[in-house]
Each structure stands twice: as C-alpha cells, then as structure tokens.
Amino acid sequence: MSKRKICVVITARPSYSRVKTVLQAIKEHPDLELQLVVSGSALLDRYGTAVNFIEKDGFEVVSRVFNVLEGENLMSAAKTTGIGILELSTVFNNIKPDIVVTVADRFETMATAVAATYMNIPLAHIQGGEVSGSIDEKVRHSITKLADYHFVASEGSRQRVLKLGEDPEFVFNTGCPSIDIAASVAKDPVLKFEPYEKYGGVGTKPSIGDGYIVVMQHPVTNEYRESRAHIEETLFALKDINKAVLWFWPNVDAGSDGTSTGIRSFREKYQPHHMHFFKNMDGEDFLRLLVNSKCIVGNSSVGIRECAWLGVPAVNIGSRQNGRERGKNVTDVDYSRDQILNAVITCLKNGKAEPSDIYGKGDGGKQIADLLASVPLRFHKTITF
C-alpha cells in the first residue's frame, strides 16, 4: 500500500514552532509521506528566515512560495492572501497531496485553506476553536468551516468547534504540539547556548547572569494604526528596569512597520544599555531561553501556551489574546507603561508560576500523525446539529 501524502504548509515563524513535532512524527510514520511547503514570512530575512531553521532540523522543503506583498497594512495582507491562493493552487496540483494541513489563524493560513478546499483536497486544521481579540478569530473560525479534520489544543476549543456545527467524529483534542517541545525542555531546562554568540542581533550585550526579561510584542491588526504608540508604552515601561531585556522582532502583520519604527527610534534616542534585539531563534532554544527568564512581556500566544506549561510568568498586554484560555501564569494589562512596569515588578518578586497542562500533555505531534494516517479521506461535509 502506498504511503498517504501529507502536505503541511508553513507560512510564518510561529507556525513552524507550533508544528515541529507534527512534522517529525509524520516524517517517521511508516504510513505517511511528508510534503513540506514553506511560504509567506517564513522565507524572509527581515522576519528571521524561518526556512533556514526548518532545513537545519532535517526537513526537506518540496516547494517555496514567495507571496508576501510589501506594505504591512490591511490591503497588503489581503493581496498577500490572494497571491498565496494562486501560488499554492499550482503547488497542490503538482504534488497531489492526500491531505493538506494548515496551522492556526494567520492571513496566509487562509490562502492554504481556500486553495485546498476548492481543489477538493481534504483539509486538516491545527489550533481551531480558539478565541482571540483581532481579525485572527474570524480567519480561524472560517478555516474551521473549510476544514475536514480538526486537531484542537484544548477542551474549550473542542467545544467551540462543535458549536460551529462540526462532526464530533472528526474533532480531536490532541493538545497543542508546541507543548511537546516545552515538555522536553522542562525535563532539561539548562540554558545550553550563549544567545548573543549564536543568534547575533543588535544592541548592547547585557549580562543575563542576574536574570533577564523576554519581550515579544506584535501589532494588533484591528488596532494597527496605534501599533507605534502601543510598543512605545512597553519600551518606556522597561526603559529603566534593572534587568537585561531580550527583545524579539514582530510578525509580518498590518502595523508591524509602526512597531518596528517605534523600536528603532527608541534605540537611536535612548541607546538602552540593557536591551538586545533578535530577529528569530530556533524553537527549542527560544523555549530554553524562556524557561530560564524571569518573565515574558508582550502579546504573543507563547506566553499563554508554552509558558503555562513551563510556569513562566507572562505579562500579557492589550487585546490580542482576549478570550484565550489561561493558566495561572498570566497577568493581563492595558497599553499602559505604569501597568506594564508594575506587573513586571510583581513577576520579578513572585518568581515562577504554577505550571498548567491546559494546552496539552506533551504528545500532540504523535497523536496528530497517527490520526492523519487513519482518518477516512473526505472533502465534503454537512453541518451537524
């Protein structure tokens, strides 16, 4: 019997870290053949060239799809999605997968879902059913309605997918595959690399021996005009903090120009001696950096997911993660330098948070691969009640 061909489309830096263990489990499964397609910002240097990490980890990329239109605004996001549909349709026609896998909720993810659906290719969606505070939620729920198989990260997400009318037989709570890596790191949390030597970046190189703070803050697509003002509140909140601050560049979203400009202007004017800025980092290295940090600040879902498992305190800023299920590690604040600073000071004083398995047990990748090998192939469904 021939192997079932599984095409996974990686569109951005976070997408890869979310599904790395899924890719490995598919690659190792005796009944599956991995067809890995990389597109979007995962190919771009300014966002850390995630494809380099993918290939370094031993995965073969069968096709690269360059579809990101410059502009980083709402119109360029829409056009990037359209280009993605055009290009991915050609790729799918050439490689003829049995199932296409799409990840999460970014605008590039929508292109994968639309192309597969119109070509009658069964579609599997990882991380559906979640709630958040931006256009991502519309995209996520739309993909749920296009998808044939649902690999959700929590029980709350599973219930939402069922409420959207999906067949319970094809909705699986596998947990988030990113927890697989977090679980591995938690067993051996020693920081085994020197961040500045291995990943370069810009800025001074403050000592991290006395502890450090990690920052990852992205623009919010429905608040993109305020992205510079939002990032400046965080910059000023941490301007005089007595800890090293390791800051990561934002995603390619509407408003990221404002976020980037705010960071650059702040650096030029204040030349902060305790801040260093990175483009990207290997997923395992990043989690190892996190588990040894004092806290993470910003609005990345890593503070909600992986940091819940690792017990890393997270200061979550603004609306981007509104509605997502939380562990006890999260403190929510507004775009206010005073609120941000006070929350960080509290995290520094209280230390580690209580770990939570709300997003999985650490075996999501294997569960998903086994299901991809066994589910019946289908590309048509009706709403269930």
N, C-alpha and C positions, 0 to 999 in steps of 0.2 A: 504494500500500500504506500502511495506517495505521501510525503510529508505535507501537512497543511501549511500554506504560506501566510505568514502574519506580517503585515506591513505596519510598522509603528512610525508615526510622523512626529519628529521633534522640532518645535518651532522657536524655542527660546531657552535661555539658560535655566530657568526654574523647571521647565518641563523635563529636562534630562535628569536633574537631581530627583525629581519625583518618581521616575520610572526606571532608573538604572537597574534595579534588581529585577524588574519585569523583563527587561531586555536580556539580562544574563540568564534568567530562568527559561525564556523562550529559546535562546541560543543553545542551552544544554538539554532541552527537552527532546526525547527521541522521535516524537511525532510532529515536531514543528520546525519550520524554516523561517528564520528572521530576515525580513526585508526592511532595512532601516533607511528612512528618508529624513534628511535634515534640511530645514528651510528657515525663513524669517531671520530674526536677530541672532539665532544660534550660529549663523555663518559670518557675522560681522565683527570686526576687530574692536570697534568702539564699545561693544557690549560684551567683550571678553572672549570672543571666538570659541564658543562652547564646543564646536565641532572638533577642535583640537583635543579637548579632554575626552570626547567620545571615542575618537580613534586611538588615543593613548591607552584607553581602557580595553582596547582589543576588539572593538566593534567595527565591522565593515559597513561603510555607508554606500548604499547602492545608487543613490541619487541625491543631488544637491539642488535645491530650488531657491533661486535668488528672487525674492518678491517684495522686499521692503522698499517702499517709496519714501524718499526723504520728506521731512516736514514735521513729523511728530505732532500732528494735530488730528482733529477728528476726520477731516477729509482724507488725509494720507492713510489713516487707519482703514477707512472704508475701501480706498483704492488698493491698498496692500492686500486686503482680503480678496478683492476681485481678481487681482493678478494671481494670488495663490490658487484660486479655483481653476483658472485657466491652466496653470503650470502643473498642478497636482493631477488634474484630469489626464494629461498626457502621460505623466509618470505611471499612474494606475493602469492605464491602457497598455503600457509597455511591459510592466512587471506582473500584471494579472494576479493580485493577491486574493486569497480566500477570505480574509478578514482584514479590515483596516482598523487600527487602534488610534484614537485621538485622546489628548490629555487636557483636562481641566477646562479653562474658561477664557483664554485669551482670544483676541480677534482673529489671529492666524489659525487658531483651532477651528473656528467656524468654516474656514476655507476647506480644511480637510473633511469635515463632516458633510458639507454640501456636495463636494466632488464625489465622495464615496457613495452618498445616497442616490444621486442622480445616475450613477453608473451601476446601480443595483449590486453594490458590494456590501456585504454585512459589516456593520459599524459597531465597534465596541468603544465605550466611553469610560474613562477613568476619572473619578472625583466628581461625578454628578451629584445633584441633590443638595448642594451646599448653598448657604446664604451669605451674601456679602453686600457691601454698600456702594456698588458702582454698576456700570453697564455690563461688567463681567457676569453679573447674575442673570441678565437677560440672555447673554450668549450661552451660559451654562445650561439654563433650562431649555433653550432652543435646541441645543445639541442633544439633550436628553430625549426630546421628541423625535429627533432624527435617528438616534442610536437604537440598535437591536439588542445589545447586551450592556449591562450597567455594572461596573465594579466600583462601588461606593466606599467611602472611607470611614463612615460612622453609622450608627443605627438611626440617628436623626436624619441623616442624608437618605438612607434607605426609605424611611417613611415618607419623605417628601417626594422621592421618585415614584413611589406607589401612588401617592395622591395626584400625581400628574397623569395617572392612567396607565402606567407601565405594567406589563405582565409580571407578577411576582416570581414566576419561574425563571425569569432572566434578569433579576435584580439581586446582586450578590454583595454582601457586606464583607469585603476582603480586607478592610483596613487600608490605610494609605501606604503604598510601597516605600515611601520615603522613611517610614518608621523602621523598616528593615535595616537601613544603614545606621539610623540613630541607635537602634538596639545593639548593633555591633560595636559602635563607638562607645556606648555606655559601659560595655564589658571591658574595654581597654581605653580609658579616656586620656592617656598621657599625650601631651602635645609633642608630636614626633618630628616637627619641622620648624624651621625659622621662617616666619611669614614674609619678612622683607627680602630675604635671600631668594626664596623660592618663587615669589609672585611679584616682586618689584613694586609697582605702584608709584605714587607721587607723594611728596611731602616729607617732613622730617620723620625720623625713625625713633619714636619714643620708646622707652623701656617698657616692656609688658610684664616684667618680673613682679611688680607690685599689684598686678591686676589690670584689666582693661575692659572697655565697653565696646560692643559691636553695634554699628548703625547700618540699617538698610531701609531706606525710605523711598517709595515710588510715588509718582504723581497719581492722582485720582482722576479718572477720565471725565467724570461729570463735574469735576471741580478744577479742570486743567488750567484755567486762567489764573487761579490762585496758587499754582504749584511753586512759584518762586517765593511767595510770601510764606507758604507752609514750610518749605525747607529752611528758610531763614530763622523761623521760630526754633527749630531744632538745633541749628548751628549756634544760635546765641544762647540757648539753654545749656549747651555743652562747652561754650567758649572758655569758661574758667574752671571747669571741673578738674579735680586733682587726680585724674586717671588718664592713661593712654586711651585714645579713641580710634578704632579701626573702622573706617567708613567704606561702604561698598556702593558702586555706581548704580543708578536706577535702571529699570527696564525701559525698553523702547515702547513708550505709550504716549498718547496725547498729553502734553505738558512736561515731558522729560527735558525739553530744551530749557524751560523755566527752572526746573530742578537743577540741571547741570550748570546753568548760568549763575544761579544763586550760590552754588558751591564754589565755583571758580572765583567769583567776585569776593566772596568771604575770604578765601585763601589769599588772594592778592592783597587785600586790605589789612587783614589781621595777622597773616602768617602764623597760624596757630602751631605752636611747637609740640603740642601733644596729640596732633591728628595726622593720620596717614590714610590715603585713599587708594582702594583697589578696584580694578575692573571686574575680576572674576576669580574664582578659586574652585579647585576640584571639590566635588560634593562632600566626600568623606573628610577632607582637610577642613572644609568650612564648618562641618558639624563638630569636628575636634576642636576647632578654634572656639566655637560657641560653648561647648560644654565646659571649657576652661575659663570662660569670660565671667564677668560679674553680672552682666545683663545684656539683652539686646534691645535697641531702641529703634522705632520706626513703624512701618505698617506692613511688613512682609508676613505672609502666611507661615513662614518658618517659625516665627515667634509663637504662633497658635498651635502648629502641628508638632514639629520635631522638638521644639523647646518644652512642650508639655511633657513629652516622654523623658527628656533629659533633665527636667527640673530647673531649667534656666529661666530666671525672671525675665519677663518681657514687658516693656513699656510700649503699649500699642497706641499710636497717635491717629486721631481723626476717624473717618468713616469707612475706610477701605475694607476693614474686616467686620463691619457691622453684621450681626446675626450669626456669625460662625460660632459653633460650639467651642467652649473654652475650658481649659484646665485651670488649676489654682495658681498658675504661674503668671497670669496676665493681669496687668493694671491698665485700664483704659483712661486716656487723657485727650483733651482737645488740642487744637493747634495753638498752644499757649506755652511760651518759654518757661513761665513760672510753674505751670502744672507739670511740664516735662521734667524740669530740674528737680522738683520736689519728689516726683515718682522715682527718678533715678537715685536720688539720695536715700529714699526708703529701701530700694532694692539693694544698694550697697550695704546698708545697715542690717537688713534681714538675712542676706545670704541666699542660699539655694532654696528653691520652691519644692513643694511636694510633687513628685512625678505623677503622670497620669497616662493611662493607656486608652484614652478616649478615641484616639485615631488609629488604633490597631495594636496587634500583639507582636509584630516583627516578622511575619511570614507572608506578607501581601504579594510579593513578587511570584513566589511559587504557586500560591493559590490561583492567581490570575492566569499564569501559564497553563496550569492543569485545566482550568475552565476553557481557555481558548482551544485546547486540544480536544475537548469533549462536547462542547455545546453544538447543537444542530445548526447547520448553516441556514440562515434565513435573512431576507432583506425586505420583508413585508410584514406589517403588524396592524392590529386594530386596537382601539382603546378598550381597556377593560374597566369594569365598574364593580 
